[in-house]
Each structure stands twice: as C-alpha cells, then as structure tokens.
Amino acid sequence: RNNNLVNAIIMIIGILEICAGALVLINFFLPIKLYTVKSLLMWIVFALWCVVIAVVDVLGNNGILGDAFKNTTHVLAWLKGLSMHLIILGSILVAKNN
C-alpha cells in the first residue's frame, strides 16, 4: 500500500514537472516580459524537484529509509541517483538566476 502511495505521488509530481517545464520552454521561445512569472515558474520547478528528491531518495524503495545502506552496491547506487538529482537541482538554480 505504501508503494502505491509513493508511485501516485511520483506520477503527480512528474505531471506537474512536465507542465512547469513546458511553461519554462515556452518562456524561452516567447519571452514573457514579466520577470515575476519566470521567477515563479522556476521556483515551482525547484520546489517540485526538492519533493522528488525527498520522495525518491529518502522514502523510495532504495532510499535512506529503504535499502540504501543494505550493502556497498546499494550505497553506490543510491549515491549515484542522489548526485544526479542534485546536479539537476543545481542546474535549476543556475537557470533561475539567469
């Protein structure tokens, strides 16, 4: 039951991320004059990505509360996933500041 809840949350967040990303892409090609709209969209993407990191890397099956520290292979796989998520989070921050 817990796994179904996590999957539902991930799907909802994924849909919201796609919508926010589409709006950001539209903003790249059809610039919106209002700085606040772009900033708001980037903050939404940033917040949603933080939730993704929390759900996947902490609550997920291979997260901290799951099997992340079962053995060395699981630790390295968890660190790889976390590092990819943090790289994306950093790129969102860089894009937000530009």
C-alpha atoms as one frame of an Amber mdcrd trajectory, in Angstrom:
protein
   0.000   0.000   0.000   2.832   2.407   0.846   4.480   1.648  -2.508   1.260
   2.587  -4.358   1.088   5.897  -2.499   4.706   6.712  -3.385   4.068   5.799
  -7.030   0.966   8.023  -7.124   2.906  10.932  -5.604   5.721  10.453  -8.110
   3.259  10.406 -11.026   1.523  13.579  -9.836   4.836  15.345  -9.324   6.020
  14.148 -12.735   2.953  15.606 -14.420   3.435  18.906 -12.577   7.127  18.937
 -13.551   6.252  18.387 -17.214   3.703  21.223 -17.120   6.118  23.611 -15.407
   8.920  22.588 -17.773   6.690  23.206 -20.773   5.913  26.681 -19.473   9.628
  27.363 -18.987  10.335  26.196 -22.560   7.571  28.418 -23.885   9.142  31.279
 -21.969  12.496  30.627 -23.685  10.987  30.957 -27.165   8.269  33.511 -26.427
   9.787  35.632 -23.684   7.358  36.845 -21.100   8.027  40.452 -20.209   7.128
  39.929 -16.598  10.146  38.781 -14.604   7.920  37.579 -11.782   6.210  34.953
 -13.955   9.523  33.400 -14.971  10.784  33.541 -11.408   7.591  31.956 -10.125
   7.827  29.133 -12.658  11.423  28.430 -11.724  10.534  28.385  -8.018   7.745
  25.898  -8.768  10.145  23.646 -10.683  12.713  23.978  -7.874  10.181  23.122
  -5.155   8.809  20.156  -7.094  12.296  18.816  -7.700  13.033  19.065  -3.960
   9.911  16.990  -3.348  11.089  14.452  -5.943  14.434  14.162  -4.161  12.688
  13.686  -0.819  10.282  11.059  -2.152  12.751   9.079  -4.252  15.984   9.387
  -2.273  14.502   9.276   1.209  11.163   7.457   1.054  11.667   5.281  -2.037
  12.490   1.575  -2.058  16.179   2.325  -2.488  16.068   5.472  -0.352  17.527
   6.185   3.054  14.509   4.655   4.782  14.598   1.662   2.433  17.513  -0.478
   1.330  20.060   2.263   0.614  22.549   1.021   3.191  21.990  -2.704   2.704
  25.414  -3.247   1.131  28.074  -1.372  -0.804  26.323  -1.832  -4.155  23.115
  -0.283  -2.826  25.017   2.614  -1.243  26.794   3.389  -4.510  23.544   3.156
  -6.498  21.834   5.490  -4.008  24.726   7.966  -4.181  24.603   7.880  -7.988
  20.892   8.672  -8.024  21.267  11.383  -5.389  24.137  13.011  -7.263  22.108
  13.102 -10.486  19.185  14.676  -8.646  21.443  17.280  -7.044  23.031  18.130
 -10.411  19.567  18.787 -11.819  18.681  20.847  -8.750  21.844  22.911  -9.221
  21.089  23.491 -12.888  17.595  24.677 -11.953  19.155  27.192  -9.561  21.574
  28.394 -12.245  18.736  28.760 -14.761  16.636  30.597 -12.174  19.377  33.133
 -11.506  19.952  33.890 -15.201
